[in-house]
């Protein structure tokens, strides 16, 4: 009977813990969505300025063929602003949710990564935008010379633009992802070194998908991404070495006791 009572209490405690975690997760999702909405409204208010910034770099007039395109372009640009602004918020909320399962060292180190997530995302957007404006879009226009009258709608242009630059922004998060996963012990720098050739191949394939179909351009674009991967390995080594030092320090203290 006593065993049955203890088992029921243990089961109830687990259910309460699960309910508590789900409640916390719901609250953090709601907080993130609220901030996403606020950033979205902020972007919505400055759509004209953002649009002017983007079209200043192209020598072609964009068209609108339906009223819904006007509304959709507002939503697209405001959405990009909201995603960019919400990135650090989402990172913090994720960190705060898993924080109880981290050691004090992992908490401190992983928290310091959050500002760099935002910075690298912005750098990735800028890099992707320069690739698009300087190489991708001009190359596509040259294919139509003497063959077509180019009429590009606002909706199609910005869809193509964002589909090109956002993957670059995500790829630029590679160093932070490597450091964070190394901090948690999920990957090691040795593992990243072993899969280097597969990572290179994947980055070249991605570069080929995001750039014009010639021989030189994917190689030029993949070079900084490969360099980013090598930087990620070196940063992973730094994190891994400090993690080992902390572990050895902890074990020596345990042995002393």
BALOBA-1460 file (C-alpha; in Angstrom, 3 decimals):
// residues 257
<rec num="1" residu="x" x="0.000" y="0.000" z="0.000"/>
<rec num="2" residu="x" x="2.839" y="2.356" z="0.925"/>
<rec num="3" residu="x" x="4.547" y="1.636" z="-2.378"/>
<rec num="4" residu="x" x="1.305" y="2.391" z="-4.249"/>
<rec num="5" residu="x" x="0.916" y="5.739" z="-2.450"/>
<rec num="6" residu="x" x="4.528" y="6.709" z="-3.260"/>
<rec num="7" residu="x" x="4.037" y="5.691" z="-6.890"/>
<rec num="8" residu="x" x="0.896" y="7.849" z="-7.156"/>
<rec num="9" residu="x" x="2.702" y="10.813" z="-5.573"/>
<rec num="10" residu="x" x="5.625" y="10.401" z="-7.977"/>
<rec num="11" residu="x" x="3.236" y="10.212" z="-10.913"/>
<rec num="12" residu="x" x="1.396" y="13.342" z="-9.753"/>
<rec num="13" residu="x" x="4.696" y="15.227" z="-9.338"/>
<rec num="14" residu="x" x="5.755" y="14.278" z="-12.861"/>
<rec num="15" residu="x" x="2.403" y="15.448" z="-14.213"/>
<rec num="16" residu="x" x="2.747" y="18.741" z="-12.312"/>
<rec num="17" residu="x" x="6.293" y="19.215" z="-13.646"/>
<rec num="18" residu="x" x="5.112" y="18.500" z="-17.187"/>
<rec num="19" residu="x" x="2.213" y="20.929" z="-16.782"/>
<rec num="20" residu="x" x="4.574" y="23.558" z="-15.411"/>
<rec num="21" residu="x" x="6.969" y="23.150" z="-18.344"/>
<rec num="22" residu="x" x="4.155" y="23.332" z="-20.875"/>
<rec num="23" residu="x" x="2.772" y="26.454" z="-19.189"/>
<rec num="24" residu="x" x="6.200" y="28.086" z="-19.228"/>
<rec num="25" residu="x" x="6.679" y="27.132" z="-22.891"/>
<rec num="26" residu="x" x="3.285" y="28.592" z="-23.783"/>
<rec num="27" residu="x" x="4.063" y="31.847" z="-21.970"/>
<rec num="28" residu="x" x="7.423" y="32.202" z="-23.707"/>
<rec num="29" residu="x" x="5.868" y="31.522" z="-27.110"/>
<rec num="30" residu="x" x="3.199" y="34.130" z="-26.424"/>
<rec num="31" residu="x" x="5.821" y="36.689" z="-25.319"/>
<rec num="32" residu="x" x="7.830" y="36.016" z="-28.491"/>
<rec num="33" residu="x" x="4.749" y="36.352" z="-30.698"/>
<rec num="34" residu="x" x="3.786" y="39.631" z="-29.025"/>
<rec num="35" residu="x" x="7.236" y="41.077" z="-29.729"/>
<rec num="36" residu="x" x="7.081" y="39.698" z="-33.276"/>
<rec num="37" residu="x" x="3.813" y="41.572" z="-33.757"/>
<rec num="38" residu="x" x="5.330" y="44.791" z="-32.375"/>
<rec num="39" residu="x" x="8.328" y="44.523" z="-34.705"/>
<rec num="40" residu="x" x="5.928" y="43.728" z="-37.541"/>
<rec num="41" residu="x" x="3.966" y="46.916" z="-36.873"/>
<rec num="42" residu="x" x="7.214" y="48.886" z="-36.694"/>
<rec num="43" residu="x" x="8.287" y="47.492" z="-40.050"/>
<rec num="44" residu="x" x="4.839" y="48.173" z="-41.468"/>
<rec num="45" residu="x" x="5.212" y="51.849" z="-40.537"/>
<rec num="46" residu="x" x="8.515" y="52.140" z="-42.452"/>
<rec num="47" residu="x" x="7.706" y="50.035" z="-45.520"/>
<rec num="48" residu="x" x="8.062" y="52.990" z="-47.901"/>
<rec num="49" residu="x" x="11.547" y="53.792" z="-46.610"/>
<rec num="50" residu="x" x="12.583" y="50.133" z="-46.815"/>
<rec num="51" residu="x" x="11.171" y="49.836" z="-50.330"/>
<rec num="52" residu="x" x="13.042" y="52.957" z="-51.449"/>
<rec num="53" residu="x" x="16.277" y="51.545" z="-50.030"/>
<rec num="54" residu="x" x="15.894" y="48.306" z="-51.982"/>
<rec num="55" residu="x" x="14.903" y="49.733" z="-55.370"/>
<rec num="56" residu="x" x="17.725" y="52.316" z="-55.365"/>
<rec num="57" residu="x" x="20.146" y="49.512" z="-56.241"/>
<rec num="58" residu="x" x="18.357" y="48.266" z="-59.368"/>
<rec num="59" residu="x" x="17.980" y="49.915" z="-62.782"/>
<rec num="60" residu="x" x="14.551" y="48.607" z="-63.639"/>
<rec num="61" residu="x" x="11.028" y="49.756" z="-62.888"/>
<rec num="62" residu="x" x="8.910" y="47.288" z="-60.965"/>
<rec num="63" residu="x" x="5.244" y="46.808" z="-61.746"/>
<rec num="64" residu="x" x="2.089" y="46.017" z="-59.818"/>
<rec num="65" residu="x" x="-0.581" y="44.016" z="-61.632"/>
<rec num="66" residu="x" x="-3.101" y="43.582" z="-58.839"/>
<rec num="67" residu="x" x="-4.164" y="45.433" z="-55.674"/>
<rec num="68" residu="x" x="-3.271" y="42.433" z="-53.536"/>
<rec num="69" residu="x" x="0.391" y="42.792" z="-54.537"/>
<rec num="70" residu="x" x="0.521" y="46.191" z="-52.837"/>
<rec num="71" residu="x" x="-0.786" y="44.695" z="-49.621"/>
<rec num="72" residu="x" x="1.451" y="41.627" z="-49.919"/>
<rec num="73" residu="x" x="4.627" y="43.690" z="-50.331"/>
<rec num="74" residu="x" x="3.791" y="45.530" z="-47.106"/>
<rec num="75" residu="x" x="3.432" y="42.196" z="-45.338"/>
<rec num="76" residu="x" x="6.650" y="40.823" z="-46.861"/>
<rec num="77" residu="x" x="8.828" y="43.740" z="-45.807"/>
<rec num="78" residu="x" x="7.239" y="44.096" z="-42.386"/>
<rec num="79" residu="x" x="7.708" y="40.339" z="-41.945"/>
<rec num="80" residu="x" x="11.431" y="40.528" z="-42.689"/>
<rec num="81" residu="x" x="11.804" y="43.345" z="-40.154"/>
<rec num="82" residu="x" x="9.833" y="41.315" z="-37.606"/>
<rec num="83" residu="x" x="11.918" y="38.171" z="-38.168"/>
<rec num="84" residu="x" x="15.168" y="40.124" z="-37.842"/>
<rec num="85" residu="x" x="14.050" y="41.891" z="-34.676"/>
<rec num="86" residu="x" x="12.644" y="38.733" z="-33.114"/>
<rec num="87" residu="x" x="15.775" y="36.599" z="-33.680"/>
<rec num="88" residu="x" x="17.520" y="37.667" z="-30.417"/>
<rec num="89" residu="x" x="14.218" y="37.519" z="-28.506"/>
<rec num="90" residu="x" x="13.565" y="33.973" z="-29.695"/>
<rec num="91" residu="x" x="17.147" y="33.017" z="-28.826"/>
<rec num="92" residu="x" x="16.759" y="34.402" z="-25.300"/>
<rec num="93" residu="x" x="13.407" y="32.723" z="-24.735"/>
<rec num="94" residu="x" x="14.877" y="29.414" z="-25.895"/>
<rec num="95" residu="x" x="17.848" y="29.883" z="-23.571"/>
<rec num="96" residu="x" x="15.594" y="30.795" z="-20.642"/>
<rec num="97" residu="x" x="13.457" y="27.696" z="-21.214"/>
<rec num="98" residu="x" x="16.396" y="25.251" z="-21.217"/>
<rec num="99" residu="x" x="18.310" y="27.204" z="-18.549"/>
<rec num="100" residu="x" x="17.347" y="24.901" z="-15.620"/>
<rec num="101" residu="x" x="19.005" y="21.967" z="-17.385"/>
<rec num="102" residu="x" x="22.312" y="23.782" z="-17.902"/>
<rec num="103" residu="x" x="25.275" y="24.104" z="-15.588"/>
<rec num="104" residu="x" x="26.268" y="27.555" z="-14.346"/>
<rec num="105" residu="x" x="29.129" y="27.617" z="-16.872"/>
<rec num="106" residu="x" x="26.852" y="26.592" z="-19.752"/>
<rec num="107" residu="x" x="24.304" y="29.221" z="-18.727"/>
<rec num="108" residu="x" x="26.849" y="32.015" z="-18.642"/>
<rec num="109" residu="x" x="28.565" y="31.090" z="-21.885"/>
<rec num="110" residu="x" x="25.445" y="30.323" z="-23.921"/>
<rec num="111" residu="x" x="23.793" y="33.587" z="-22.797"/>
<rec num="112" residu="x" x="26.746" y="35.552" z="-24.172"/>
<rec num="113" residu="x" x="26.070" y="34.121" z="-27.645"/>
<rec num="114" residu="x" x="22.700" y="35.843" z="-28.043"/>
<rec num="115" residu="x" x="23.937" y="39.318" z="-29.170"/>
<rec num="116" residu="x" x="26.178" y="37.674" z="-31.766"/>
<rec num="117" residu="x" x="23.209" y="35.740" z="-33.178"/>
<rec num="118" residu="x" x="21.619" y="39.059" z="-34.095"/>
<rec num="119" residu="x" x="24.864" y="40.570" z="-35.433"/>
<rec num="120" residu="x" x="25.677" y="37.548" z="-37.614"/>
<rec num="121" residu="x" x="22.120" y="37.441" z="-38.953"/>
<rec num="122" residu="x" x="22.442" y="41.083" z="-40.064"/>
<rec num="123" residu="x" x="25.866" y="40.426" z="-41.629"/>
<rec num="124" residu="x" x="24.397" y="37.438" z="-43.477"/>
<rec num="125" residu="x" x="21.547" y="39.564" z="-44.800"/>
<rec num="126" residu="x" x="23.982" y="42.209" z="-46.033"/>
<rec num="127" residu="x" x="26.241" y="39.613" z="-47.652"/>
<rec num="128" residu="x" x="23.297" y="37.894" z="-49.346"/>
<rec num="129" residu="x" x="21.924" y="41.234" z="-50.538"/>
<rec num="130" residu="x" x="25.253" y="42.253" z="-52.084"/>
<rec num="131" residu="x" x="25.514" y="38.903" z="-53.851"/>
<rec num="132" residu="x" x="21.988" y="39.337" z="-55.181"/>
<rec num="133" residu="x" x="22.361" y="42.946" z="-56.335"/>
<rec num="134" residu="x" x="25.885" y="42.683" z="-57.734"/>
<rec num="135" residu="x" x="25.770" y="39.230" z="-59.344"/>
<rec num="136" residu="x" x="22.511" y="37.253" z="-59.288"/>
<rec num="137" residu="x" x="20.002" y="39.813" z="-60.553"/>
<rec num="138" residu="x" x="22.280" y="41.430" z="-63.197"/>
<rec num="139" residu="x" x="23.163" y="37.980" z="-64.538"/>
<rec num="140" residu="x" x="19.495" y="37.070" z="-64.920"/>
<rec num="141" residu="x" x="18.780" y="40.349" z="-66.739"/>
<rec num="142" residu="x" x="21.626" y="39.734" z="-69.204"/>
<rec num="143" residu="x" x="19.941" y="36.492" z="-70.263"/>
<rec num="144" residu="x" x="16.975" y="38.453" z="-71.625"/>
<rec num="145" residu="x" x="18.900" y="41.040" z="-73.668"/>
<rec num="146" residu="x" x="17.568" y="41.206" z="-77.217"/>
<rec num="147" residu="x" x="14.998" y="38.505" z="-76.527"/>
<rec num="148" residu="x" x="12.372" y="39.812" z="-74.098"/>
<rec num="149" residu="x" x="10.846" y="42.989" z="-72.795"/>
<rec num="150" residu="x" x="11.511" y="42.675" z="-69.088"/>
<rec num="151" residu="x" x="8.459" y="43.365" z="-66.946"/>
<rec num="152" residu="x" x="8.979" y="42.328" z="-63.334"/>
<rec num="153" residu="x" x="6.309" y="42.692" z="-60.681"/>
<rec num="154" residu="x" x="7.063" y="43.940" z="-57.200"/>
<rec num="155" residu="x" x="5.767" y="40.727" z="-55.668"/>
<rec num="156" residu="x" x="7.961" y="38.421" z="-57.793"/>
<rec num="157" residu="x" x="11.076" y="40.561" z="-57.363"/>
<rec num="158" residu="x" x="10.952" y="40.716" z="-53.578"/>
<rec num="159" residu="x" x="10.001" y="37.061" z="-53.238"/>
<rec num="160" residu="x" x="13.092" y="36.182" z="-55.274"/>
<rec num="161" residu="x" x="15.205" y="38.645" z="-53.268"/>
<rec num="162" residu="x" x="14.182" y="37.331" z="-49.849"/>
<rec num="163" residu="x" x="14.447" y="33.698" z="-50.952"/>
<rec num="164" residu="x" x="18.069" y="34.460" z="-51.826"/>
<rec num="165" residu="x" x="19.260" y="36.559" z="-48.885"/>
<rec num="166" residu="x" x="17.544" y="34.859" z="-45.930"/>
<rec num="167" residu="x" x="19.366" y="31.513" z="-46.463"/>
<rec num="168" residu="x" x="22.646" y="33.440" z="-46.337"/>
<rec num="169" residu="x" x="21.584" y="35.048" z="-43.065"/>
<rec num="170" residu="x" x="20.855" y="31.604" z="-41.602"/>
<rec num="171" residu="x" x="24.169" y="30.184" z="-42.856"/>
<rec num="172" residu="x" x="26.036" y="32.992" z="-41.113"/>
<rec num="173" residu="x" x="24.716" y="31.638" z="-37.805"/>
<rec num="174" residu="x" x="27.034" y="28.638" z="-38.228"/>
<rec num="175" residu="x" x="29.769" y="29.854" z="-35.814"/>
<rec num="176" residu="x" x="27.265" y="30.504" z="-33.032"/>
<rec num="177" residu="x" x="25.526" y="27.180" z="-33.642"/>
<rec num="178" residu="x" x="28.879" y="25.371" z="-33.480"/>
<rec num="179" residu="x" x="29.866" y="27.121" z="-30.238"/>
<rec num="180" residu="x" x="26.490" y="26.507" z="-28.616"/>
<rec num="181" residu="x" x="26.378" y="22.817" z="-29.547"/>
<rec num="182" residu="x" x="29.964" y="22.415" z="-28.352"/>
<rec num="183" residu="x" x="29.063" y="24.056" z="-25.051"/>
<rec num="184" residu="x" x="26.253" y="21.534" z="-24.601"/>
<rec num="185" residu="x" x="28.563" y="18.657" z="-25.533"/>
<rec num="186" residu="x" x="26.530" y="17.678" z="-28.597"/>
<rec num="187" residu="x" x="29.399" y="18.144" z="-31.065"/>
<rec num="188" residu="x" x="33.173" y="18.455" z="-30.790"/>
<rec num="189" residu="x" x="35.738" y="20.221" z="-32.990"/>
<rec num="190" residu="x" x="37.128" y="16.800" z="-33.951"/>
<rec num="191" residu="x" x="33.705" y="15.803" z="-35.262"/>
<rec num="192" residu="x" x="33.452" y="19.017" z="-37.286"/>
<rec num="193" residu="x" x="36.909" y="18.353" z="-38.726"/>
<rec num="194" residu="x" x="35.972" y="14.783" z="-39.690"/>
<rec num="195" residu="x" x="32.896" y="15.895" z="-41.632"/>
<rec num="196" residu="x" x="34.714" y="18.855" z="-43.208"/>
<rec num="197" residu="x" x="34.615" y="17.493" z="-46.763"/>
<rec num="198" residu="x" x="30.876" y="16.788" z="-46.522"/>
<rec num="199" residu="x" x="30.289" y="20.277" z="-45.112"/>
<rec num="200" residu="x" x="32.267" y="21.804" z="-47.976"/>
<rec num="201" residu="x" x="30.203" y="19.862" z="-50.492"/>
<rec num="202" residu="x" x="26.959" y="20.953" z="-48.838"/>
<rec num="203" residu="x" x="28.038" y="24.617" z="-48.836"/>
<rec num="204" residu="x" x="29.034" y="24.454" z="-52.514"/>
<rec num="205" residu="x" x="25.673" y="22.871" z="-53.389"/>
<rec num="206" residu="x" x="23.827" y="25.580" z="-51.457"/>
<rec num="207" residu="x" x="25.913" y="28.269" z="-53.176"/>
<rec num="208" residu="x" x="25.075" y="26.731" z="-56.548"/>
<rec num="209" residu="x" x="21.365" y="26.835" z="-55.726"/>
<rec num="210" residu="x" x="21.513" y="30.511" z="-54.677"/>
<rec num="211" residu="x" x="23.681" y="31.906" z="-57.476"/>
<rec num="212" residu="x" x="23.615" y="32.071" z="-61.296"/>
<rec num="213" residu="x" x="24.380" y="28.787" z="-63.076"/>
<rec num="214" residu="x" x="27.979" y="29.367" z="-64.110"/>
<rec num="215" residu="x" x="31.207" y="27.764" z="-62.948"/>
<rec num="216" residu="x" x="32.865" y="30.695" z="-61.196"/>
<rec num="217" residu="x" x="30.041" y="32.263" z="-59.194"/>
<rec num="218" residu="x" x="29.202" y="29.300" z="-56.881"/>
<rec num="219" residu="x" x="32.903" y="28.941" z="-56.062"/>
<rec num="220" residu="x" x="33.250" y="32.639" z="-55.243"/>
<rec num="221" residu="x" x="30.177" y="32.583" z="-53.006"/>
<rec num="222" residu="x" x="31.064" y="29.285" z="-51.335"/>
<rec num="223" residu="x" x="34.563" y="30.525" z="-50.412"/>
<rec num="224" residu="x" x="33.395" y="32.864" z="-47.585"/>
<rec num="225" residu="x" x="30.970" y="30.171" z="-46.403"/>
<rec num="226" residu="x" x="33.778" y="27.604" z="-46.266"/>
<rec num="227" residu="x" x="35.921" y="30.147" z="-44.447"/>
<rec num="228" residu="x" x="33.022" y="30.602" z="-42.025"/>
<rec num="229" residu="x" x="32.981" y="26.861" z="-41.424"/>
<rec num="230" residu="x" x="36.715" y="26.883" z="-40.647"/>
<rec num="231" residu="x" x="36.194" y="29.776" z="-38.242"/>
<rec num="232" residu="x" x="33.425" y="27.732" z="-36.614"/>
<rec num="233" residu="x" x="35.843" y="24.852" z="-36.067"/>
<rec num="234" residu="x" x="38.384" y="27.143" z="-34.423"/>
<rec num="235" residu="x" x="35.752" y="28.714" z="-32.180"/>
<rec num="236" residu="x" x="34.502" y="25.245" z="-31.303"/>
<rec num="237" residu="x" x="38.048" y="24.333" z="-30.260"/>
<rec num="238" residu="x" x="38.208" y="27.358" z="-27.946"/>
<rec num="239" residu="x" x="34.875" y="26.471" z="-26.339"/>
<rec num="240" residu="x" x="35.813" y="22.792" z="-26.063"/>
<rec num="241" residu="x" x="39.150" y="23.586" z="-24.418"/>
<rec num="242" residu="x" x="37.512" y="25.855" z="-21.844"/>
<rec num="243" residu="x" x="34.849" y="23.219" z="-21.232"/>
<rec num="244" residu="x" x="37.549" y="20.613" z="-20.527"/>
<rec num="245" residu="x" x="39.353" y="23.012" z="-18.205"/>
<rec num="246" residu="x" x="36.145" y="23.591" z="-16.252"/>
<rec num="247" residu="x" x="35.526" y="19.857" z="-16.059"/>
<rec num="248" residu="x" x="39.061" y="19.164" z="-14.806"/>
<rec num="249" residu="x" x="38.727" y="21.941" z="-12.231"/>
<rec num="250" residu="x" x="35.433" y="20.460" z="-11.020"/>
<rec num="251" residu="x" x="36.884" y="16.953" z="-10.807"/>
<rec num="252" residu="x" x="39.913" y="18.169" z="-8.840"/>
<rec num="253" residu="x" x="37.616" y="19.897" z="-6.360"/>
<rec num="254" residu="x" x="35.565" y="16.719" z="-6.014"/>
<rec num="255" residu="x" x="38.691" y="14.637" z="-5.420"/>
<rec num="256" residu="x" x="39.934" y="17.133" z="-2.837"/>
<rec num="257" residu="x" x="36.707" y="16.732" z="-0.883"/>
